[in-house]
């Protein structure tokens, strides 16, 4: 079994957080584009509108997946930190 250091866990957590935030920003861009097309009356392009709706749905799924990875990696950081402090206390 490999032991993950607090630094490695923290770096993984930061990577997962950045991925989650990036996906959220991408979703905001897609939703903004969708609203702009609706307001511009570009509904004449139903294929593009459907593609945007599909992309928004996929992006929401990606956000949920990234959020789950971020939460689990954050819990790992907490677990390692508590384990280290407990070990220090028991010495």
Secondary structure, 3 states (H helix, E strand, C coil): CCCCCHHHHHHHHHHHHHHHHHHHHHHHHHHHHHHHHHHCCHHHCHHHHHHHHHHHHHHHHHHHHHHHHHHHHHHHHHHHHHHHHHHHHHC
